């Protein structure tokens, strides 16, 4: 990950996103080989990250420069 996160929940959410993105090619390959795939569960123990993902929790930004810093 090349982004700097301003909270543990944002870091957890970014990790979940990257893991889900990495799972897609494996799911597609398995389906193309004739192995139907059920929905892939993505699990976390961070309730704030779950709230952000489900749009139940609104993120607060203190300044625009915290949104994405790439190296």
C-alpha positions as YAML, in Angstrom:
chain: A
units: angstrom
residues:
- id: 1
  name: UNK
  ca: [0.00, 0.00, 0.00]
- id: 2
  name: UNK
  ca: [1.42, 3.38, -0.96]
- id: 3
  name: UNK
  ca: [-1.17, 5.49, 0.83]
- id: 4
  name: UNK
  ca: [-0.85, 7.04, 4.27]
- id: 5
  name: UNK
  ca: [-3.95, 6.43, 6.36]
- id: 6
  name: UNK
  ca: [-5.07, 8.80, 9.09]
- id: 7
  name: UNK
  ca: [-6.71, 6.11, 11.23]
- id: 8
  name: UNK
  ca: [-6.65, 2.41, 11.98]
- id: 9
  name: UNK
  ca: [-10.15, 2.06, 10.49]
- id: 10
  name: UNK
  ca: [-9.02, 3.61, 7.19]
- id: 11
  name: UNK
  ca: [-5.99, 1.30, 7.10]
- id: 12
  name: UNK
  ca: [-8.22, -1.71, 7.78]
- id: 13
  name: UNK
  ca: [-10.66, -0.63, 5.07]
- id: 14
  name: UNK
  ca: [-7.82, -0.18, 2.56]
- id: 15
  name: UNK
  ca: [-6.53, -3.65, 3.42]
- id: 16
  name: UNK
  ca: [-9.98, -5.15, 2.91]
- id: 17
  name: UNK
  ca: [-10.26, -3.41, -0.45]
- id: 18
  name: UNK
  ca: [-6.87, -4.70, -1.63]
- id: 19
  name: UNK
  ca: [-7.64, -8.25, -0.45]
- id: 20
  name: UNK
  ca: [-11.00, -8.19, -2.24]
- id: 21
  name: UNK
  ca: [-9.34, -6.86, -5.39]
- id: 22
  name: UNK
  ca: [-6.74, -9.64, -5.25]
- id: 23
  name: UNK
  ca: [-9.45, -12.31, -4.84]
- id: 24
  name: UNK
  ca: [-11.28, -11.37, -8.06]
- id: 25
  name: UNK
  ca: [-8.86, -13.00, -10.56]
- id: 26
  name: UNK
  ca: [-8.82, -16.22, -8.51]
- id: 27
  name: UNK
  ca: [-12.63, -16.32, -8.45]
- id: 28
  name: UNK
  ca: [-12.83, -15.70, -12.20]
- id: 29
  name: UNK
  ca: [-10.25, -18.43, -12.94]
- id: 30
  name: UNK
  ca: [-12.11, -20.95, -10.78]
- id: 31
  name: UNK
  ca: [-15.43, -20.10, -12.49]
- id: 32
  name: UNK
  ca: [-13.85, -20.41, -15.95]
- id: 33
  name: UNK
  ca: [-12.59, -23.89, -14.99]
- id: 34
  name: UNK
  ca: [-16.16, -24.92, -14.13]
- id: 35
  name: UNK
  ca: [-16.12, -24.35, -10.37]
- id: 36
  name: UNK
  ca: [-19.00, -22.00, -9.49]
- id: 37
  name: UNK
  ca: [-18.12, -19.63, -6.66]
- id: 38
  name: UNK
  ca: [-20.43, -18.52, -3.86]
- id: 39
  name: UNK
  ca: [-20.13, -14.92, -2.65]
- id: 40
  name: UNK
  ca: [-16.75, -14.38, -1.03]
- id: 41
  name: UNK
  ca: [-17.09, -13.25, 2.58]
- id: 42
  name: UNK
  ca: [-14.83, -10.39, 3.60]
- id: 43
  name: UNK
  ca: [-14.49, -10.27, 7.37]
- id: 44
  name: UNK
  ca: [-12.99, -7.72, 9.75]
- id: 45
  name: UNK
  ca: [-13.01, -7.18, 13.48]
- id: 46
  name: UNK
  ca: [-12.88, -3.39, 13.16]
- id: 47
  name: UNK
  ca: [-16.43, -2.11, 13.70]
- id: 48
  name: UNK
  ca: [-15.56, 1.38, 12.46]
- id: 49
  name: UNK
  ca: [-14.24, -0.02, 9.17]
- id: 50
  name: UNK
  ca: [-17.47, -2.03, 8.82]
- id: 51
  name: UNK
  ca: [-19.48, 1.14, 9.45]
- id: 52
  name: UNK
  ca: [-17.51, 3.06, 6.81]
- id: 53
  name: UNK
  ca: [-17.90, 0.22, 4.28]
- id: 54
  name: UNK
  ca: [-21.65, 0.00, 4.91]
- id: 55
  name: UNK
  ca: [-21.99, 3.80, 4.90]
- id: 56
  name: UNK
  ca: [-23.28, 3.76, 8.49]
- id: 57
  name: UNK
  ca: [-20.35, 5.88, 9.75]
- id: 58
  name: UNK
  ca: [-19.27, 9.13, 8.17]
- id: 59
  name: UNK
  ca: [-15.56, 9.85, 8.00]
- id: 60
  name: UNK
  ca: [-14.37, 13.17, 9.35]
- id: 61
  name: UNK
  ca: [-11.54, 14.91, 7.53]
- id: 62
  name: UNK
  ca: [-9.60, 17.64, 9.24]
- id: 63
  name: UNK
  ca: [-7.87, 18.87, 6.08]
- id: 64
  name: UNK
  ca: [-7.75, 17.93, 2.39]
- id: 65
  name: UNK
  ca: [-4.08, 16.87, 2.43]
- id: 66
  name: UNK
  ca: [-4.97, 13.83, 4.58]
- id: 67
  name: UNK
  ca: [-7.11, 12.21, 1.89]
- id: 68
  name: UNK
  ca: [-4.37, 10.56, -0.20]
- id: 69
  name: UNK
  ca: [-0.62, 10.92, -0.05]
- id: 70
  name: UNK
  ca: [1.19, 8.77, -2.58]
- id: 71
  name: UNK
  ca: [4.91, 8.17, -2.82]
...
